[in-house]
């Protein structure tokens, strides 16, 4: 169980720092980007989507390693391969979709709960950043279009 707790703590720190850095780089890079302001919002959406995909991948790999290398639980359901099941489970957990056809057994259930909470916070953070970007870039685009 200690392995799972330490993994949870490490993943919270890793994904939060990664997400912070992605948003920080967007904040620096977007004003310098030589495209009209409104398409910059599409850049924000695509980059944050990619960041979430990386974070899901990290959680999925952790789940896979905890199950296959450390033997601290399992995933139950119609499984193709342990890696594929871990990735699918991670995506549905991170997005707070909930357990579907695959569910965790044993100590890795803690990781599932932590991933759901962390995903919720990181998705909310992205939504807040997108809102701020919309305020900034839409206002700037509207002001320039006025006579």
Secondary structure, DSSP 8 states (H G I E B T S, - for coil): -HHHHHHHHHHHHHHHHHHHHHHHHHHHHHTT--S-HHHHHHHHHHHHHHHHHHHHHHHHHHHHHHHHTS---EEEES-S-HHHHHHHHHHHHHTT----SEEEETTHHHHHHHHHHHHHHHHHHHHHHHHHHHHHHHHHHHHHH--
